[in-house]
Amino acid sequence: MNIDLLVKMVNEIGAFFAGTTDTQAASAEVARHLNRYWEPRMRAQMLSYFEQRQGAGLTEIARGGVALMYAASKASPAASAPAAGAKG
């Protein structure tokens, strides 16, 4: 998909959440929306763009949401796995 269109879409999602709460919470809502509703290839393309261009063209809230997704994608899988010997 065209990255310019994805950037526009994320900015529009950010604008929607901008009026509902503070900046950090709005960014978290953007990330939640992208994770819930975007197709995995769209998310992957946006994360790649964020990594390469540091979110150029994204609004503050949109960039914050993508940054949250990017950080979660780079988190160590071991950090989310239960500790050895832990019962779950």
Phi and psi restraints in degrees (value plus and minus 20) as a CYANA .aco file:
   2 ASN   PHI     -84.1   -44.1
   2 ASN   PSI     103.7   143.7
   3 ILE   PHI     -84.3   -44.3
   3 ILE   PSI     -53.0   -13.0
   4 ASP   PHI     -81.8   -41.8
   4 ASP   PSI     -57.0   -17.0
   5 LEU   PHI     -88.8   -48.8
   5 LEU   PSI     -59.9   -19.9
   6 LEU   PHI     -83.6   -43.6
   6 LEU   PSI     -62.3   -22.3
   7 VAL   PHI     -80.2   -40.2
   7 VAL   PSI     -65.3   -25.3
   8 LYS   PHI     -79.9   -39.9
   8 LYS   PSI     -63.3   -23.3
   9 MET   PHI     -84.0   -44.0
   9 MET   PSI     -64.3   -24.3
  10 VAL   PHI     -84.0   -44.0
  10 VAL   PSI     -60.7   -20.7
  11 ASN   PHI     -82.5   -42.5
  11 ASN   PSI     -58.4   -18.4
  12 GLU   PHI     -87.1   -47.1
  12 GLU   PSI     -59.6   -19.6
  13 ILE   PHI     -83.4   -43.4
  13 ILE   PSI     -62.9   -22.9
  14 GLY   PHI     -81.1   -41.1
  14 GLY   PSI     -60.6   -20.6
  15 ALA   PHI     -84.0   -44.0
  15 ALA   PSI     -57.0   -17.0
  16 PHE   PHI     -81.3   -41.3
  16 PHE   PSI     -66.5   -26.5
  17 PHE   PHI    -100.2   -60.2
  17 PHE   PSI     -33.5     6.5
  18 ALA   PHI     -79.5   -39.5
  18 ALA   PSI     -56.8   -16.8
  19 GLY   PHI    -107.2   -67.2
  19 GLY   PSI     -22.3    17.7
  20 THR   PHI    -115.8   -75.8
  20 THR   PSI     -42.4    -2.4
  21 THR   PHI    -185.4  -145.4
  21 THR   PSI    -193.1  -153.1
  22 ASP   PHI     -92.5   -52.5
  22 ASP   PSI     149.4   189.4
  23 THR   PHI     -79.5   -39.5
  23 THR   PSI     -65.7   -25.7
  24 GLN   PHI     -83.5   -43.5
  24 GLN   PSI     -64.9   -24.9
  25 ALA   PHI     -86.8   -46.8
  25 ALA   PSI     -57.6   -17.6
  26 ALA   PHI     -84.1   -44.1
  26 ALA   PSI     -61.2   -21.2
  27 SER   PHI     -82.3   -42.3
  27 SER   PSI     -60.4   -20.4
  28 ALA   PHI     -84.0   -44.0
  28 ALA   PSI     -56.9   -16.9
  29 GLU   PHI     -87.6   -47.6
  29 GLU   PSI     -57.3   -17.3
  30 VAL   PHI     -81.2   -41.2
  30 VAL   PSI     -68.1   -28.1
  31 ALA   PHI     -80.2   -40.2
  31 ALA   PSI     -62.9   -22.9
  32 ARG   PHI     -82.2   -42.2
  32 ARG   PSI     -63.1   -23.1
  33 HIS   PHI     -82.7   -42.7
  33 HIS   PSI     -67.0   -27.0
  34 LEU   PHI     -82.8   -42.8
  34 LEU   PSI     -62.2   -22.2
  35 ASN   PHI     -86.7   -46.7
  35 ASN   PSI     -54.2   -14.2
  36 ARG   PHI    -101.4   -61.4
  36 ARG   PSI     -60.2   -20.2
  37 TYR   PHI    -132.4   -92.4
  37 TYR   PSI     -39.5     0.5
  38 TRP   PHI    -103.2   -63.2
  38 TRP   PSI     124.3   164.3
  39 GLU   PHI     -86.1   -46.1
  39 GLU   PSI     122.0   162.0
  40 PRO   PHI     -72.7   -32.7
  40 PRO   PSI     -56.3   -16.3
  41 ARG   PHI     -88.6   -48.6
  41 ARG   PSI     -52.8   -12.8
  42 MET   PHI     -87.1   -47.1
  42 MET   PSI     -64.3   -24.3
  43 ARG   PHI     -81.3   -41.3
  43 ARG   PSI     -64.3   -24.3
  44 ALA   PHI     -82.1   -42.1
  44 ALA   PSI     -60.4   -20.4
  45 GLN   PHI     -85.8   -45.8
  45 GLN   PSI     -60.6   -20.6
  46 MET   PHI     -86.5   -46.5
  46 MET   PSI     -60.5   -20.5
  47 LEU   PHI     -85.5   -45.5
  47 LEU   PSI     -59.1   -19.1
  48 SER   PHI     -83.3   -43.3
  48 SER   PSI     -63.6   -23.6
  49 TYR   PHI     -80.9   -40.9
  49 TYR   PSI     -64.3   -24.3
  50 PHE   PHI     -80.8   -40.8
  50 PHE   PSI     -62.6   -22.6
  51 GLU   PHI     -85.3   -45.3
  51 GLU   PSI     -61.0   -21.0
  52 GLN   PHI     -98.1   -58.1
  52 GLN   PSI     -58.5   -18.5
  53 ARG   PHI    -137.4   -97.4
  53 ARG   PSI     -13.9    26.1
  54 GLN   PHI      34.2    74.2
  54 GLN   PSI      12.1    52.1
  55 GLY   PHI      56.8    96.8
  55 GLY   PSI       4.3    44.3
  56 ALA   PHI     -74.4   -34.4
  56 ALA   PSI     113.7   153.7
  57 GLY   PHI      71.9   111.9
  57 GLY   PSI     -31.1     8.9
  58 LEU   PHI    -108.7   -68.7
  58 LEU   PSI     125.0   165.0
  59 THR   PHI     -89.6   -49.6
  59 THR   PSI     149.8   189.8
  60 GLU   PHI     -77.4   -37.4
  60 GLU   PSI     -66.1   -26.1
  61 ILE   PHI     -89.0   -49.0
  61 ILE   PSI     -64.2   -24.2
  62 ALA   PHI     -82.3   -42.3
  62 ALA   PSI     -64.9   -24.9
  63 ARG   PHI     -82.3   -42.3
  63 ARG   PSI     -59.1   -19.1
  64 GLY   PHI     -83.0   -43.0
  64 GLY   PSI     -60.8   -20.8
  65 GLY   PHI     -85.6   -45.6
  65 GLY   PSI     -64.5   -24.5
  66 VAL   PHI     -87.2   -47.2
  66 VAL   PSI     -56.4   -16.4
  67 ALA   PHI     -82.2   -42.2
  67 ALA   PSI     -59.1   -19.1
  68 LEU   PHI     -83.2   -43.2
  68 LEU   PSI     -62.9   -22.9
  69 MET   PHI     -83.9   -43.9
  69 MET   PSI     -61.7   -21.7
  70 TYR   PHI     -83.3   -43.3
  70 TYR   PSI     -65.7   -25.7
  71 ALA   PHI     -81.4   -41.4
  71 ALA   PSI     -61.7   -21.7
  72 ALA   PHI     -85.4   -45.4
  72 ALA   PSI     -55.7   -15.7
  73 SER   PHI     -91.0   -51.0
  73 SER   PSI     -44.9    -4.9
  74 LYS   PHI    -114.9   -74.9
  74 LYS   PSI     -26.5    13.5
  75 ALA   PHI     -83.0   -43.0
  75 ALA   PSI     123.1   163.1
  76 SER   PHI     -82.8   -42.8
  76 SER   PSI     110.5   150.5
  77 PRO   PHI     -78.6   -38.6
  77 PRO   PSI     -49.9    -9.9
  78 ALA   PHI     -85.7   -45.7
  78 ALA   PSI     -48.4    -8.4
  79 ALA   PHI     -88.0   -48.0
  79 ALA   PSI     -49.2    -9.2
  80 SER   PHI    -116.6   -76.6
  80 SER   PSI     -29.6    10.4
  81 ALA   PHI    -102.7   -62.7
  81 ALA   PSI     127.1   167.1
  82 PRO   PHI     -85.1   -45.1
  82 PRO   PSI     128.9   168.9
  83 ALA   PHI     -84.7   -44.7
  83 ALA   PSI     130.0   170.0
  84 ALA   PHI     -78.5   -38.5
  84 ALA   PSI     112.7   152.7
  85 GLY   PHI      66.0   106.0
  85 GLY   PSI     -28.2    11.8
  86 ALA   PHI     -96.9   -56.9
  86 ALA   PSI     122.5   162.5
  87 LYS   PHI    -114.2   -74.2
  87 LYS   PSI     118.8   158.8
